[in-house]
Amino acid sequence: MIIVTGVKGQLGYDVVRELDRRGIACKGIDIDNLDITDREAVIEFIRRENPQAVIHCAAYTAVDKAEEDIEKCTAVNVGGTENLALACNEIGAEMMYFSTDYVFPGNGSAEYETGDEKGPEGVYGRTKLEGEYKVIENVPKHYIIRISWVFGINGNNFIKTMLRLSETRNELNVVCDQIGSPTYTADLAPLVCDMVLSGKYGIYHATNENFCSWADFAKAIFEKAGKAVKVNPIPSSEYPAKAKRPLNSRLSKRSLDEAGFKRLPTWESALERYLDELKSARK
């Protein structure tokens, strides 16, 4: 049996959906089932459930808010992760942890390899990197998957925001100097399930193929959704935010290739399929 945390989020929802589709016994949990920052409760829960693996999708992901809410962000991303790691270690379970492009400094234009030097710029990135270390220190059988620019059916994301804004705006300013890869949770979930059953432990990067800027992404969203919205590309310096974003979020997929895992489809294909999924969900 597999435990999936953060089932109410974008990734947790799709991972449970994929496990169910494959007939793999699983239990999706969220804050109303278990407060992962409560160590005693976590250890008791994992002992009782005795899972083969824990897929840890829950996280504090409000990047700007984290700059002020340091204590809570740290409690969830570091403390909560450590609690689950300790519990997994006690019963000999595997653990999968999702990290982020924010663990890197975001310099240059080369694709980051899994072992490249880290240098998170903000609270969110620092706490996610510390979470990685907690998993590595405490769980011998671990998978760490770094992802970026996540979108899925169950939650808020950039695509939903753009579509909402298109209802009242015919022109938008969107950042053009942050380059990365969107990640569709419905594409990531099958890889997650393949990996957690593989025993190929280690650190991976997994996003949809090809790179774009946020402005490129917004243009593609409006074009594929048939929305007449003009996108004005602007530099990050003209879009003030509390947290500094990495300009280079390109993640190399060599880790997937070397382990024999199939790369995800292109983000362009993922966007088309996601827009179809959104239409179906509204029916």
N, C-alpha and C positions, 0 to 999 in steps of 0.2 A: 504494500500500500504506500502511496505517495501523498505527502502533505504539501499543499500549495498555499503560501501566504499571499495576502493582497488580492484575493479573488474578486473584489469589487473594482479593482483597477483594470486598466486596458490589457496588460500582459497576463496577469493572473487569471482573468476571465477566459482568455483564449487558450491558455495552457490547460485549464480544467476542461474546457470544451474539447480540446484535442485528445486529452487522456481518456475522456468519456467515449469519444468516437472510436478509440482503439480498444475499448473494453478493459482499460487498465484501472484498477481500483485506486481511487484518490479521494481526498477530502480537501475542499477549498475553504480557507478560513480568512477572516478579516478582523478588524479591531473589535467588532461586537462579539466575536468568539474568543479572541485571545489578544491581550495587550502584550506585544512582544517586548516591551520595555520592563516588564515584570519578570525578573529572572526565575523566581520560584514557580510562578504560574507556567512559564514556558517549559521548564524542566519537568514539572509534573505532567503537563499535557503531552510532551513528546514521549515520556516514559509510558504513559497510559496508551497512547496510540501506536507506539512502537513501529514507526514507518521504516520502509527500506530507504527512503530518500525524502529530503525536504527541498522543495523548489521555492526559493525565497524571492518572491516578486514584490513584497511590500516594501515601501520606502517613503521617505520624506522627499518630495520632488519639487516643491515650490522654491525655485532657484533664487528669486529676488527676496522673497520673504525670509529665506534661510539666513540672509545677511544680518537680520535683526533677531530672528528667532533661533539663535545659535544653540541654545540649550536643548530645545525640543528636537531640532534637526540632528544633533549629535546623539541624543537619547535613542532616537529611532534608527538612524543609519549605522551608528557604531554600537551602541549598547544593545539594541534589539538584535542586531546581527550576531554580536558576540554571544548573547543568551541562546540563540538558536544553534550556534556553532558548538557551544559547550554541551548542549543537550544532545546534539547529533553525535558528538564525540563519545558521550557516555554510553550510548546504545549501539555505536558502530555504524550509524547511518551515513549515507552520502548526503552532501549538501551542494546545491546549486545556488549561486549568488549572481545577481545582475548588477553590473557596474556601468560605467559611463565614459564617454569621450572626455568629460570634464576632468578626469584624473591627469590628463596631459596639459602642458602649457598652451598648446594651440599655436605654436610658431611655425613659420615656413609653409611649405606646400607638399612635403613628402607624406606618404601614408605612414601612420604610426604602427609599428610592430608591437606585439604584446609586451615585449621586454624592454621597450624604449624607456628612457628616463621620464619619470613622472614629475609633475609640477602644477598641481591644481591651483587656480587663481582665486577661487571663492570658497565659501563655507560648504556649499553642497558638494563640490568636487573633493574637498578635503575629507569630508565625512564618508563619502563613498569609497575613497581610497583606503581610509582607516578600516572600513568594513571589509575590504578585500583582505587586509592584513589579519584581521580577526579570524576570517575563514581559513586562511592559509596556516595560521598558527595552531588552530584548534581542530581542524577536520582533515585527516589524511586523505580521505576520498572526496575531493572537492572539484567542482567545476566553477569557473568564474567567466561570465560572458559579458563583455562590454558592448553596449548598444548606444544608439543615439537617435534623436529626433523621432521619438516613438509616436505611433498613431494606431488606434484600434477602435472597435465599435463601442466599447463600454467605458466611456469617460471623455474628458475634454482633451483637445489637441489642436494643433495649428490648423489642420484642414477644416475642422468644425468651426474654428474661430473665423477663418477666411470666408467660409460660406455664410456664416451669420452676418459678418460685416458687409458682404455683397448685397444683402437685402436692403441696406440703407445708404451704401456708399458706392460711388462710381469711380473713385480714385483712392489709392492707398499708397503710403510710403512703406517700403519693406527693405530690410537690411540686405545688402548685396555682397558684403565682404566676409561673411561667415560661411565657410564651405564644409559640407558634410554629406551624410547619407540618411535619408528617412528610413525608418524601420517599421514595417507593418506587422503588428503582433500576430495576425493570422498566418503570416509567412514564417515568423520566428517560432511559433508554437510547435510545428512539426519537427523542426531542428532540435528544439529543447527536449522533446520526447525521445527522439532518436538518441540524443547525447546522454540523457540520464539513464538510458538502458544499455549504454555502450561500455561503460567502465573506462573510457578514455579520458581520464581526469586531466585537468590543466586549465590554462587561461586561454580564452578565445575572444575574437572580435566577430560579431555577427550583426550586420545591417543589410538592407537591400543593396543591390549592386548599383554602381554609378554614383557620381557626386553632383551636387548642385548647391546654389546659394539659396537662402530663404526667399529672395526675390524671384529666382528661377522657379522655385517650388510653387510660390503663390501664382505666378503666371500660368503654370501648368494646371493648377487646380481650377482657375477660372476658365481656362480654355476647355478643359475636359468636362467641366460642369456647365458649360454654355453660359457663363456669366460675363457680361460686358463691363469689366472693371479694369481700369488702367493701373498698372503697377509702376510706381516710381522707385527705382533702385537708389538707396541711400547708404552711406557708410555707417558703421556702428557708432561712430563719434557723434552722429546726428540723431541717434536714437538712445537717449540716456536711460540707463537701467541701473538698479542698485548693484547687481552682480555682473562682473565682467564675464563675457562669453568667449570661448575659444574661437579664434578666427579660422583655425585649421582643425577640423574634426574628422579628417580623412582617416579611416581605420583600415589597415591592411587585413585581408582575409587569408593570408598565408597559413595561419594557424588551423583554419578549417580544412584547407587543401591538404596539409601535411597529415592531419588525422583521418583523412578520407571522408570528411563530411561534405555534403553538397552545399554550394553557396546558395543564398536566397535569390529570388528573381530580381529584376531591375526595379528601381523605385517607380519608374514610369508605369510599368505593368501593375505594380502594387496599388498605385493611385487609382488607376482605372477600376480595378477590382473592388477597392475600398468604396469608391463612389457608388458602384453597383450595390454593395452591401448596405450602404446608408439608405439608398432608395428602397431596397427590400424591407429594411427595418421600419421604414415610415409607412409601409402599406398596411 
